[in-house]
Amino acid sequence: MGVQEKIAELQLEMARTQKNKATEGHLGILKAKLAKLRTELLEPSGPTKQAGEGFDVVKYGDARIALIGFPSVGKSTALALLTGTESEAAAYEFTTLTCIPGVIHYKGTKIQLLDLPGIIEGAASGKGRGRQVIAVAKSADLVLMMLDATKPDAHRAQLEQELETAMIRLNRDPPDIYFKRKKTGGIKFNNMVPLTKMGATPGDTVYRVLQEYRIHNCEVVFRGDYAIDDLIDVIEGNRKYVKCLYCYNKIDAVTMEEVEVLASQPNSIVVSCHLNVNMDRLVARMWEMLALIRIYTRRRGEPPDLEEPTVLTAGRGGVNVKTMCMHLHKDMLKEFKYALCWGQSCKHAPQRVGKDHELCDEDVIQVFKKTAKQYGMEKKGKTLTKQGCLAEPKKEVDKKEKRGPSSNRHDGGPAKNTGKMGKSAGFA
């Protein structure tokens, strides 16, 4: 029996199993087996493993957006309107057969937009160059899912299922589950909050899933109320969490009531590429979901440079001063002393900040580097004072010297007068 037949058999058994608290453990084992088979199908291992063919597109700009959808939904037309790149568009399906890149210039940033071939049912298993399309989606910062407003809403669920099968999680954060394999000690399970999505006995469910993966020594800590699917994602460790914006095209062919229903859905926007309606709002929504941070630099005694900002995002290293220094030059972090910051992230202007300071959009940063003398001394393991002089190492003071002469008569010191009547100190 092949991998596809095993997957179909497991899916059939899961569909026939009634979902309740008593069957959560059995369903967890079935989901673990299904996840292992899908990983084996998508990433074959062994001597027959070969490098797959993908779209050779170099990353460019400050962010990357992948256009994904069924054939003939308006992806090429949207690329031409947003970037000005010529992409063949026609009334028949599969007009685009390869990846066509374009660049959106918005608010001083450069956003790469990729027009991908239309995917079909079974794309996750390799049909219609589906694996190449999904591989590009994994490398994107945002997925723009183009949908036809005249088609049933089942197309959206079908596309989500294909991406879910290909280990892509849309509009979800990575689960806060601590998982660490160990050599000995058995399985240690703990939860910080009540688990309501794993049946009556969450510990037994977790234990049975770990046994399916042949993990007998590990530590698992749930820091939130998660399901067994989230635990499987953490164990597999190859999931990609990407933001997704659902774009409904061809709204000029439906009624206003249908447009209002589509526009009210979360993470959704309605446009008409044929009439160029609401395309500017589409660019603004993509900018909001990317959450790009523009940082302007300033030299000492000069105004800030507002033409070429340094663009940061949480998905590419973070939005702190340390990441900004790495964007400017790899050696700047070694010579970093402190920085002055102006903007919304400061309590007062300017504010002296360190490497871990979180920045906001349109902040101005002035970086101060160490002098050559300070940098050289630090390399040798020495420290300098604020005046630039070499700091003397601290001497260890002997306890007897620190305590001073003792009042005991046996140490040879003078007798100490207590100032009281009677026996004096130092005499029997």
Phi, psi and chi 1 to 4 in degrees:
 res  aa     phi    psi   chi1   chi2   chi3   chi4
   1 MET       -  129.5 -175.9 -178.8  -66.6      -
   2 GLY   -78.9  177.6      -      -      -      -
   3 VAL   -67.8  -40.1  177.8      -      -      -
   4 GLN   -62.8  -40.8  -67.2  -79.0    8.5      -
   5 GLU   -67.0  -37.9  -71.0   77.9    9.4      -
   6 LYS   -64.8  -40.8  -67.6 -179.3 -179.5  178.5
   7 ILE   -63.6  -44.2  -69.3  176.4      -      -
   8 ALA   -63.3  -38.6      -      -      -      -
   9 GLU   -66.1  -41.1 -175.3  178.9   -6.9      -
  10 LEU   -66.4  -40.9  -74.2  174.2      -      -
  11 GLN   -63.0  -37.5  -70.8  176.5  -17.1      -
  12 LEU   -66.7  -40.4 -179.8   61.0      -      -
  13 GLU   -67.4  -37.4 -174.6  176.0   -5.6      -
  14 MET   -66.2  -36.3  -71.1  176.1   61.4      -
  15 ALA   -68.9  -31.6      -      -      -      -
  16 ARG   -83.2  -16.7  -69.5 -177.9  -59.9 -175.6
  17 THR   -81.2  128.5  -56.0      -      -      -
  18 GLN   -73.6  135.2 -174.6  178.5    4.4      -
  19 LYS   -93.0  113.7 -171.8  174.9 -179.2 -179.1
  20 ASN  -154.4 -175.8   51.3   48.0      -      -
  21 LYS   -65.8  -29.2  -68.8 -175.5  177.8 -179.3
  22 ALA   -76.0  -24.2      -      -      -      -
  23 THR  -103.3    8.3   59.5      -      -      -
  24 GLU   -63.5  -39.3  -76.4  -68.8  -19.6      -
  25 GLY   -65.0  -44.1      -      -      -      -
  26 HIS   -64.4  -42.0  178.3   63.4      -      -
  27 LEU   -65.6  -34.3  -73.5  173.7      -      -
  28 GLY   -63.7  -40.2      -      -      -      -
  29 ILE   -65.2  -42.2  -67.1  177.9      -      -
  30 LEU   -63.0  -39.6  -65.0  179.0      -      -
  31 LYS   -67.2  -37.8  -70.0  177.3 -179.6  179.0
  32 ALA   -64.6  -43.8      -      -      -      -
  33 LYS   -62.1  -41.0  -68.7 -179.0  178.7  179.5
  34 LEU   -64.9  -40.1 -172.8   60.7      -      -
  35 ALA   -65.4  -39.3      -      -      -      -
  36 LYS   -64.6  -41.5  -70.5  171.4   61.5  177.7
  37 LEU   -67.4  -38.5  -69.8  174.5      -      -
  38 ARG   -67.3  -38.3  -75.8  174.9  173.9  172.1
  39 THR   -64.1  -39.9  -57.3      -      -      -
  40 GLU   -65.4  -34.4 -177.9 -178.5   -9.8      -
  41 LEU   -72.9  -40.2 -179.4   64.8      -      -
  42 LEU   -82.2  -33.6  -63.7  175.3      -      -
  43 GLU  -126.8   77.7  -59.9  176.5   -0.5      -
  44 PRO   -64.0  142.8   22.3  -31.5      -      -
  45 SER  -118.1  167.2   58.0      -      -      -
  46 GLY   106.9 -171.8      -      -      -      -
  47 PRO   -69.0  -19.2   23.4  -32.9      -      -
  48 THR   -87.0    1.4   59.6      -      -      -
  49 LYS   -69.5  128.7 -176.3  176.1 -179.9  179.8
  50 GLN  -129.7  154.6  -63.7  179.2   -4.0      -
  51 ALA   -72.3  129.3      -      -      -      -
  52 GLY   -78.6  159.6      -      -      -      -
  53 GLU   -90.2  127.8  -64.2 -178.5    1.4      -
  54 GLY  -126.8 -176.1      -      -      -      -
  55 PHE   -87.0  122.9  -62.3  114.8      -      -
  56 ASP   -84.3   86.3 -171.3   10.9      -      -
  57 VAL  -123.5  120.3 -179.0      -      -      -
  58 VAL   -78.2  138.3 -179.9      -      -      -
  59 LYS   -66.0  134.1  -87.0 -165.7  173.3 -176.5
  60 TYR  -142.2  144.4  175.8   80.2      -      -
  61 GLY    87.7 -166.2      -      -      -      -
  62 ASP   -93.9  -16.0  -55.1  -50.0      -      -
  63 ALA  -158.2  163.0      -      -      -      -
  64 ARG  -129.3  133.8  169.1 -179.7  -82.1 -167.1
  65 ILE  -122.6  133.1  -59.9  176.2      -      -
  66 ALA  -108.6  127.2      -      -      -      -
  67 LEU   -88.5  116.3  -89.5  167.9      -      -
  68 ILE  -125.8  139.3  -72.1 -177.3      -      -
  69 GLY   176.1  174.9      -      -      -      -
  70 PHE   -71.8  164.1  -76.2  106.9      -      -
  71 PRO   -62.0  146.1  -21.9   32.1      -      -
  72 SER    60.6   50.0 -171.3      -      -      -
  73 VAL  -114.9   -1.9  -66.7      -      -      -
  74 GLY   105.9   21.2      -      -      -      -
  75 LYS   -68.2  -45.1  -61.2 -171.6  -62.8  -64.7
  76 SER   -66.2  -37.7  -59.6      -      -      -
  77 THR   -65.9  -40.0  -52.7      -      -      -
  78 ALA   -65.0  -38.5      -      -      -      -
  79 LEU   -63.1  -41.6  177.1   72.6      -      -
  80 ALA   -66.8  -37.3      -      -      -      -
  81 LEU   -73.2  -37.3  -71.3  174.5      -      -
  82 LEU   -83.7  -33.4  -64.5  175.4      -      -
  83 THR  -116.9  -16.8   66.0      -      -      -
  84 GLY    79.5    5.5      -      -      -      -
  85 THR   -80.0  134.9  -55.3      -      -      -
  86 GLU   -79.2  119.8  -66.6 -176.2    3.9      -
  87 SER  -131.8  132.5 -179.4      -      -      -
  88 GLU   -62.8  127.2 -174.6  179.1   -2.9      -
  89 ALA  -128.9  132.0      -      -      -      -
  90 ALA  -147.2  175.2      -      -      -      -
  91 ALA   -81.4  -11.0      -      -      -      -
  92 TYR   -97.7  163.7   53.8   87.9      -      -
  93 GLU   -81.9  162.8  -64.5 -177.3  -10.4      -
  94 PHE    56.9   44.5  -63.3  103.7      -      -
  95 THR   -70.3  -42.1  -52.1      -      -      -
  96 THR   -90.3  122.7  -56.3      -      -      -
  97 LEU  -111.7   -6.2  -60.2  177.7      -      -
  98 THR  -142.7  179.7 -175.0      -      -      -
  99 CYS   -86.5  126.0  179.5      -      -      -
 100 ILE  -115.8  116.0  -58.6  176.1      -      -
 101 PRO   -90.3  153.9   31.1  -31.2      -      -
 102 GLY  -147.1  167.5      -      -      -      -
 103 VAL  -127.9  130.0  179.6      -      -      -
 104 ILE  -101.9  124.1  -58.5  174.4      -      -
 105 HIS   -99.1  112.5  -62.8  -88.7      -      -
 106 TYR  -145.1  123.1 -172.7   72.6      -      -
 107 LYS    53.3   42.2  -67.7 -174.1  176.7 -179.0
 108 GLY    78.9    7.1      -      -      -      -
 109 THR  -115.4  162.4   61.3      -      -      -
 110 LYS  -119.4  118.5  -60.2  173.5 -176.0  177.0
 111 ILE  -115.3  122.2  -56.1  172.6      -      -
 112 GLN   -84.1  127.0 -173.0 -179.4   36.3      -
 113 LEU  -115.2  126.1 -176.6   63.5      -      -
 114 LEU  -111.8  123.2  -58.1  178.8      -      -
 115 ASP   -92.0  112.1 -179.9   17.9      -      -
 116 LEU  -103.1  154.8  -60.6  171.0      -      -
 117 PRO   -60.8  151.9  -21.2   31.6      -      -
 118 GLY   -66.2  139.4      -      -      -      -
 119 ILE  -100.7  156.1   62.4  177.2      -      -
 120 ILE  -123.5  178.1   58.3  176.1      -      -
 121 GLU   -65.7  132.2 -174.4  177.6   -1.9      -
 122 GLY    89.6   16.0      -      -      -      -
 123 ALA   -65.8  -31.9      -      -      -      -
 124 ALA   -64.8  -26.1      -      -      -      -
 125 SER   -92.4    3.9   58.5      -      -      -
 126 GLY   110.9    1.6      -      -      -      -
 127 LYS   -74.6  136.8  -67.2 -176.9  179.8  179.5
 128 GLY    61.4   39.1      -      -      -      -
 129 ARG    58.2   31.4  -57.3 -166.9   71.9  180.0
 130 GLY   -66.0  -35.0      -      -      -      -
 131 ARG   -65.5  -38.2  -71.8 -172.9 -179.2  177.7
 132 GLN   -65.8  -40.2  -70.3   88.4  -28.3      -
 133 VAL   -65.2  -44.0  174.1      -      -      -
 134 ILE   -68.8  -32.9  -67.6  172.6      -      -
 135 ALA   -62.9  -37.4      -      -      -      -
 136 VAL   -67.9  -37.2  175.5      -      -      -
 137 ALA   -63.5  -32.3      -      -      -      -
 138 LYS   -67.8  -28.8  -73.8 -175.9  177.7 -179.3
 139 SER   -89.4    0.7   65.1      -      -      -
 140 ALA   -89.8  153.7      -      -      -      -
 141 ASP   -85.7  -19.4  -59.2  -61.0      -      -
 142 LEU  -152.0  138.0  175.0   67.5      -      -
 143 VAL  -103.9  122.4  171.4      -      -      -
 144 LEU  -102.1  102.1 -179.1   60.4      -      -
 145 MET   -89.5  111.0 -172.4  178.4  -66.4      -
 146 MET   -86.1  126.7  -66.7  -67.8  -67.3      -
 147 LEU  -126.7  152.6  -59.8  166.9      -      -
 148 ASP   -92.8  120.7 -166.5  -18.1      -      -
 149 ALA   -67.3  -20.5      -      -      -      -
 150 THR   -85.6  -11.3   61.0      -      -      -
 151 LYS   -94.2  161.1  -61.6  -66.4  178.7   63.8
 152 PRO   -64.9  157.6   20.1  -31.5      -      -
 153 ASP   -72.5   -5.2 -156.6   30.4      -      -
 154 ALA   -66.9  -21.1      -      -      -      -
 155 HIS   -64.2  -37.2  -75.1 -166.6      -      -
 156 ARG   -64.9  -44.9  170.2  174.3  170.2  172.6
 157 ALA   -63.8  -35.1      -      -      -      -
 158 GLN   -67.8  -41.5 -171.7  174.5  -11.9      -
 159 LEU   -65.8  -41.2  -73.7  172.8      -      -
 160 GLU   -62.1  -37.5  -70.4  177.1  -17.9      -
 161 GLN   -67.6  -37.9 -178.9   61.0   34.8      -
 162 GLU   -64.9  -42.1  -68.0  -66.6  -24.1      -
 163 LEU   -71.1  -34.1  -63.9  178.3      -      -
 164 GLU   -65.5  -39.5 -174.6   84.9    9.8      -
 165 THR   -65.7  -32.7  -54.9      -      -      -
 166 ALA   -86.1   18.5      -      -      -      -
 167 MET    68.6   32.2  -60.3  175.7  -70.2      -
 168 ILE  -112.3  125.1  -62.9  178.6      -      -
 169 ARG  -106.6  121.0  -55.3  -66.0 -179.5 -103.6
 170 LEU   -95.2  132.3  -59.4  177.9      -      -
 171 ASN    52.7   41.4  -65.1  -32.8      -      -
 172 ARG  -134.2  147.5  -71.9  165.3   55.3 -175.3
 173 ASP   -91.7  151.0  -64.7  -33.0      -      -
 174 PRO   -59.3  136.8  -22.7   32.4      -      -
 175 PRO   -65.1  140.8   22.0  -31.1      -      -
 176 ASP   -85.9   72.2 -167.7    5.9      -      -
 177 ILE  -122.4  124.1  -60.5  175.6      -      -
 178 TYR   -88.0  125.1  175.0   77.3      -      -
 179 PHE  -138.7  125.9  171.9   74.1      -      -
 180 LYS  -144.1  125.9 -175.6  177.6 -179.5 -179.9
 181 ARG   -77.0  146.3  -62.4  173.8 -175.6  -99.7
 182 LYS  -134.2  166.2  -66.8 -174.3  175.9 -178.7
 183 LYS   -85.7  -34.8  -64.7 -177.9  179.6  179.8
 184 THR  -140.6  174.4   58.5      -      -      -
 185 GLY   106.5  -10.3      -      -      -      -
 186 GLY    77.3 -164.6      -      -      -      -
 187 ILE   -99.4  123.9  -63.1  175.3      -      -
 188 LYS  -115.0  117.3  -63.8 -179.6 -179.3  179.2
 189 PHE  -119.7  137.0  168.7   72.6      -      -
 190 ASN  -150.5  150.6 -167.5   10.2      -      -
 191 ASN  -134.9  137.3   56.6  -65.2      -      -
 192 MET   -89.9  -17.2  -63.3 -176.4  176.0      -
 193 VAL  -131.0  158.8  -63.4      -      -      -
 194 PRO   -63.8  136.4  -21.7   32.1      -      -
 195 LEU   -99.7  112.4  -58.9  178.8      -      -
 196 THR  -104.6   -2.9   60.5      -      -      -
 197 LYS  -110.1   12.3  -56.9  176.1 -177.3  178.1
 198 MET  -127.4   25.6  -61.7 -177.0   62.5      -
 199 GLY    83.0 -169.7      -      -      -      -
 200 ALA   -76.0  -29.6      -      -      -      -
 201 THR  -124.0   84.2   56.0      -      -      -
 202 PRO   -61.7  -34.3  -19.5   31.1      -      -
 203 GLY   -62.8  -41.9      -      -      -      -
 204 ASP   -66.8  -36.7  -65.4  -18.2      -      -
 205 THR   -65.0  -44.6  -55.3      -      -      -
 206 VAL   -63.2  -41.0  171.6      -      -      -
 207 TYR   -63.1  -42.2 -178.9   80.9      -      -
 208 ARG   -69.8  -35.4  -63.8  176.6   67.7  179.8
 209 VAL   -67.3  -41.7  170.3      -      -      -
 210 LEU   -65.1  -36.3  -67.2  173.0      -      -
 211 GLN   -65.0  -34.2  -68.0  -64.4  -37.4      -
 212 GLU   -64.2  -34.3  179.0   63.3   31.0      -
 213 TYR   -86.5    3.9  -81.9   95.2      -      -
 214 ARG    58.8   41.5  -62.8 -178.7 -179.6  179.4
 215 ILE  -106.7  112.7  -59.5  174.4      -      -
 216 HIS  -112.0  -10.2  -52.2  -69.4      -      -
 217 ASN  -137.5  108.7  -59.5  -74.3      -      -
 218 CYS  -165.7  173.1   68.1      -      -      -
 219 GLU  -129.2  127.2 -175.0  177.3   -3.2      -
 220 VAL  -127.0  127.7 -178.8      -      -      -
 221 VAL  -131.8  120.9  179.8      -      -      -
 222 PHE   -91.5  118.1  -83.2   68.3      -      -
 223 ARG  -100.7   10.7  -62.4 -168.4  178.0  101.0
 224 GLY  -159.1  172.2      -      -      -      -
 225 ASP   -85.8   94.5 -171.8   10.3      -      -
 226 TYR  -117.8  163.2  -62.6  105.1      -      -
 227 ALA   -94.4  176.4      -      -      -      -
 228 ILE   -68.5  -26.1 -162.9   64.8      -      -
 229 ASP   -62.9  -36.8  -63.5  -32.0      -      -
 230 ASP   -67.3  -38.1  -60.7  -45.6      -      -
 231 LEU   -63.8  -40.6  175.8   61.6      -      -
 232 ILE   -63.5  -39.0  -66.0  173.2      -      -
 233 ASP   -62.3  -39.7  -69.8  -12.6      -      -
 234 VAL   -68.1  -40.1  172.4      -      -      -
 235 ILE   -66.2  -43.0  -64.7  173.8      -      -
 236 GLU   -64.7  -44.6  -70.1  -75.4  -13.2      -
 237 GLY    72.7   13.5      -      -      -      -
 238 ASN  -122.6   23.4   54.4    1.7      -      -
 239 ARG   -84.6  148.7  -59.7  -32.4 -168.2 -141.1
 240 LYS  -118.9  124.0  178.6   67.8  175.8  178.7
 241 TYR  -104.0  114.3  -63.1   85.9      -      -
 242 VAL  -128.1  143.4 -173.0      -      -      -
 243 LYS   -77.0  148.8  -64.1 -180.0 -179.1  178.6
 244 CYS  -136.8  135.1  179.6      -      -      -
 245 LEU  -116.8  122.5  177.3   61.4      -      -
 246 TYR   -90.4  118.8  -57.4   94.5      -      -
 247 CYS  -112.9  115.0 -179.9      -      -      -
 248 TYR   -94.0  115.3  -70.5   90.5      -      -
 249 ASN   -97.3  167.1 -170.2   21.5      -      -
 250 LYS    65.5   43.2  -56.4  179.6 -177.5  179.8
 251 ILE   -75.1  -10.8   59.5  173.1      -      -
 252 ASP   -73.5   -8.6   52.2  -48.9      -      -
 253 ALA  -104.5    5.6      -      -      -      -
 254 VAL  -124.8  172.6  -63.5      -      -      -
 255 THR   -82.0  167.0   62.2      -      -      -
 256 MET   -67.2  -34.1  -72.0  -61.9  -61.5      -
 257 GLU   -63.8  -41.0  -70.3   77.4    8.7      -
 258 GLU   -67.5  -35.1  -66.3  174.9  -24.9      -
 259 VAL   -64.7  -41.6  172.0      -      -      -
 260 GLU   -64.6  -37.7  -68.9  179.7   -0.6      -
 261 VAL   -66.2  -42.5  172.0      -      -      -
 262 LEU   -68.1  -39.4  -64.3  175.4      -      -
 263 ALA   -71.4  -23.1      -      -      -      -
 264 SER   -81.2   -8.4   61.5      -      -      -
 265 GLN   -74.0  149.2  -63.6 -178.7    8.1      -
 266 PRO   -66.5  144.2   22.4  -32.4      -      -
 267 ASN    56.4   38.3  -59.0  -42.2      -      -
 268 SER  -129.1  152.8  -58.7      -      -      -
 269 ILE  -148.2  147.7 -170.9  171.1      -      -
 270 VAL  -112.7  135.8  -67.8      -      -      -
 271 VAL  -143.0  171.1  -61.3      -      -      -
 272 SER  -137.9  104.0  175.0      -      -      -
 273 CYS   -68.8  -29.8  -63.4      -      -      -
 274 HIS   -67.4  -40.4  178.9   65.3      -      -
 275 LEU   -99.8    1.4  -60.2  178.0      -      -
 276 ASN    57.3   50.3 -163.2    5.1      -      -
 277 VAL  -105.4  128.0  175.9      -      -      -
 278 ASN    67.0   21.6 -147.9   22.3      -      -
 279 MET   -73.9  -33.6  -61.7  -58.7  -68.5      -
 280 ASP   -66.2  -35.8   53.0  -13.6      -      -
 281 ARG   -68.4  -31.1  178.9   57.4 -175.6  160.6
 282 LEU   -63.2  -42.9  172.6   61.5      -      -
 283 VAL   -64.7  -39.9  178.5      -      -      -
 284 ALA   -64.6  -38.6      -      -      -      -
 285 ARG   -67.9  -38.1  -76.5  -66.6  -58.8  -86.5
 286 MET   -63.8  -39.3  -69.7 -169.8  -64.5      -
 287 TRP   -63.2  -41.1  166.8  -91.9      -      -
 288 GLU   -65.1  -40.9  -68.0  174.5    3.6      -
 289 MET   -75.1  -28.4  -64.0 -166.0   69.7      -
 290 LEU   -71.5  -28.7  -73.3  171.7      -      -
 291 ALA    55.9   51.9      -      -      -      -
 292 LEU   -78.9  142.3  -61.3  178.4      -      -
 293 ILE  -116.6  121.5  -57.5  -64.1      -      -
 294 ARG   -97.5  125.2  -63.9  164.4  -65.2  173.2
 295 ILE  -119.1  128.7  -53.7  -60.8      -      -
 296 TYR  -104.4  140.9  -59.2  100.7      -      -
 297 THR  -101.7  159.0   56.1      -      -      -
 298 ARG  -143.1  135.1  174.5 -173.4  176.3 -176.6
 299 ARG   -88.0  160.5  -66.8  178.8  179.6  -90.1
 300 ARG   -67.1  125.9 -174.8  180.0  -60.6 -179.0
 301 GLY    79.5    8.3      -      -      -      -
 302 GLU  -126.3  156.5  -63.0 -178.3    6.0      -
 303 PRO   -70.6  159.0   24.5  -33.9      -      -
 304 PRO   -66.5  149.8   22.1  -32.0      -      -
 305 ASP   -85.5  105.4 -177.6   13.7      -      -
 306 LEU   -96.9   10.3  -57.6  178.7      -      -
 307 GLU   -95.5  -42.8  -64.7 -177.9   -1.2      -
 308 GLU  -118.2   88.6  -67.7  -70.3  -22.5      -
 309 PRO   -78.3  157.1   29.2  -34.1      -      -
 310 THR   -91.7  119.7  -58.7      -      -      -
 311 VAL  -100.2  125.6 -177.5      -      -      -
 312 LEU  -120.6  157.2  -52.6  176.8      -      -
 313 THR  -149.5  154.1  178.7      -      -      -
 314 ALA   -65.0  -28.1      -      -      -      -
 315 GLY   -79.9   -7.8      -      -      -      -
 316 ARG  -124.4   56.1  -66.7 -169.1  178.7 -173.6
 317 GLY   102.5  -11.6      -      -      -      -
 318 GLY   106.9  178.8      -      -      -      -
 319 VAL  -126.1   39.3  -67.8      -      -      -
 320 ASN  -106.7  178.0   50.3   19.3      -      -
 321 VAL   -65.9  -33.7  178.0      -      -      -
 322 LYS   -60.9  -45.0  179.2  179.6  178.9 -179.7
 323 THR   -65.9  -37.1  -50.8      -      -      -
 324 MET   -63.9  -40.2 -169.1 -148.2   67.9      -
 325 CYS   -64.3  -38.0  -66.6      -      -      -
 326 MET   -66.7  -31.8  -67.4  -63.8  -67.2      -
 327 HIS   -68.4  -35.7  -86.2   68.1      -      -
 328 LEU   -74.3  -52.5  -64.2  177.1      -      -
 329 HIS  -162.3  143.1 -161.5  -83.9      -      -
 330 LYS   -69.2  -25.2   60.7 -179.2 -179.4  179.2
 331 ASP   -89.2   -7.9  -67.4  -25.5      -      -
 332 MET   -67.2  -30.6 -178.8  172.6  -72.6      -
 333 LEU   -68.2  -32.1 -160.4   60.0      -      -
 334 LYS   -70.1  -35.2  -59.7  177.4 -177.0  177.9
 335 GLU   -94.5    5.4  -56.5  173.5    2.6      -
 336 PHE   -67.8  131.9 -179.9   85.4      -      -
 337 LYS  -110.0  -58.6 -172.3  176.5 -178.9 -179.2
 338 TYR  -163.9  177.1   66.5   92.8      -      -
 339 ALA  -141.6  151.9      -      -      -      -
 340 LEU  -105.8  133.9  -66.3  179.8      -      -
 341 CYS  -125.8  137.4 -178.9      -      -      -
 342 TRP  -122.6  136.0  -67.3  -97.8      -      -
 343 GLY   144.0 -165.9      -      -      -      -
 344 GLN   -71.9  -21.9  -61.7  179.2    0.5      -
 345 SER   -81.7   -2.2   64.8      -      -      -
 346 CYS  -103.5  149.7  -56.5      -      -      -
 347 LYS   -81.1  -28.6  -62.2  179.9  179.9  178.8
 348 HIS  -149.9  160.5   50.8   81.8      -      -
 349 ALA  -116.9  126.3      -      -      -      -
 350 PRO   -83.9  162.6   32.2  -34.5      -      -
 351 GLN  -119.9  133.2  179.7  179.9  -13.0      -
 352 ARG   -80.5  124.2  179.8  168.3  173.1  166.2
 353 VAL  -129.3  165.1  -63.2      -      -      -
 354 GLY  -108.2 -162.7      -      -      -      -
 355 LYS   -71.4  -30.3  -61.1  177.8 -175.2  177.9
 356 ASP   -91.3    9.8  -61.1  -31.8      -      -
 357 HIS   -70.8  128.0  178.1   72.0      -      -
 358 GLU   -81.1  130.9  -62.8  -71.1  -26.6      -
 359 LEU  -100.1  158.8  -60.6  170.7      -      -
 360 CYS  -118.0  171.6  -64.7      -      -      -
 361 ASP   -64.2  135.1 -169.8   25.4      -      -
 362 GLU    67.3   29.3  -65.4 -172.7  -31.4      -
 363 ASP   -75.7  153.9  -81.8    0.3      -      -
 364 VAL  -113.4  131.0  177.8      -      -      -
 365 ILE  -124.5  134.6  -73.3  -69.4      -      -
 366 GLN  -122.3  115.9 -178.2  178.8  -11.1      -
 367 VAL   -95.8  133.8  178.2      -      -      -
 368 PHE  -109.9  127.9  -70.2   83.0      -      -
 369 LYS  -101.0  160.4  -60.2 -167.1  -61.6 -177.2
 370 LYS   -71.1  151.0  -59.6  170.6 -174.3  173.7
 371 THR   -72.3  165.8   61.5      -      -      -
 372 ALA   -62.8  -34.6      -      -      -      -
 373 LYS   -67.9  -43.4 -172.9  176.6 -179.8 -179.1
 374 GLN   -66.1  -43.2  -69.4  174.1  -26.6      -
 375 TYR   -64.8  -39.6 -175.4   62.6      -      -
 376 GLY   -68.5  -39.2      -      -      -      -
 377 MET   -66.9  -37.4  -71.9  -62.9  179.6      -
 378 GLU   -66.2  -33.2  -75.6 -167.7   -0.4      -
 379 LYS   -63.7  -34.7  -85.7 -170.6  170.7 -178.0
 380 LYS   -83.8   -2.6  -63.7  177.8 -178.7  179.0
 381 GLY    86.8   15.5      -      -      -      -
 382 LYS  -106.0  161.5  -58.9  178.1 -179.4  179.7
 383 THR  -121.4  154.5   56.7      -      -      -
 384 LEU  -118.3  152.5  -64.5  176.3      -      -
 385 THR   -81.2  176.6   61.4      -      -      -
 386 LYS   -64.7  -27.3  -67.7 -177.0  178.6 -179.7
 387 GLN   -82.9   -0.9  -69.2   76.4   17.5      -
 388 GLY    89.4    7.6      -      -      -      -
 389 CYS   -90.0  156.5  -57.7      -      -      -
 390 LEU   -72.9  124.8 -175.6   63.4      -      -
 391 ALA   -78.7  133.0      -      -      -      -
 392 GLU   -77.3  140.0  -65.3 -177.7   -0.8      -
 393 PRO   -67.0  146.5   23.7  -32.5      -      -
 394 LYS   -70.7  135.5  -66.9 -176.7  178.6 -179.9
 395 LYS   -90.5  141.0  -63.4 -178.8  179.1  179.8
 396 GLU   -80.9  120.3  -65.5 -175.4   -0.5      -
 397 VAL   -87.4  132.8 -178.1      -      -      -
 398 ASP   -66.7  144.3 -168.4    8.0      -      -
 399 LYS   -62.1  -36.5  -66.3 -178.1  178.5  179.6
 400 LYS   -68.8  -39.1  -70.1 -174.5  177.7 -179.6
 401 GLU   -67.3  -37.9  -65.0 -179.7    3.1      -
 402 LYS   -69.0  -34.5 -171.3  175.1 -179.0 -179.1
 403 ARG   -78.5  -27.9 -174.9  175.5   54.4 -171.4
 404 GLY    88.6 -179.4      -      -      -      -
 405 PRO   -65.1  140.7   21.8  -32.2      -      -
 406 SER   -81.6  156.4  174.6      -      -      -
 407 SER   -89.0    0.1   60.2      -      -      -
 408 ASN   -73.9  141.8 -165.1  -20.3      -      -
 409 ARG   -72.3  -19.9   63.1  175.1 -178.6  173.8
 410 HIS   -78.3  -11.2  -59.8  -69.7      -      -
 411 ASP   -88.6    0.7   62.5   -5.4      -      -
 412 GLY    85.6    2.3      -      -      -      -
 413 GLY   -84.1  168.1      -      -      -      -
 414 PRO   -69.0  152.7   25.9  -33.8      -      -
 415 ALA   -73.2  143.2      -      -      -      -
 416 LYS  -101.3  126.6 -177.5  178.3  179.6 -178.6
 417 ASN   -85.1  124.4 -171.0    2.8      -      -
 418 THR   -80.9  -13.6   58.1      -      -      -
 419 GLY    78.0   14.9      -      -      -      -
 420 LYS  -114.7  158.8  -63.0 -179.1 -179.8  179.0
 421 MET   -73.7  150.2  -63.5  -65.1  -68.0      -
 422 GLY   105.9 -144.9      -      -      -      -
 423 LYS   -70.7  135.3  -63.1 -179.1 -179.5  179.6
 424 SER   -90.9  154.2  -60.8      -      -      -
 425 ALA   -66.4  135.8      -      -      -      -
 426 GLY   102.7   -6.4      -      -      -      -
 427 PHE  -118.8  147.7  -66.6   93.1      -      -
 428 ALA   -73.6      -      -      -      -      -
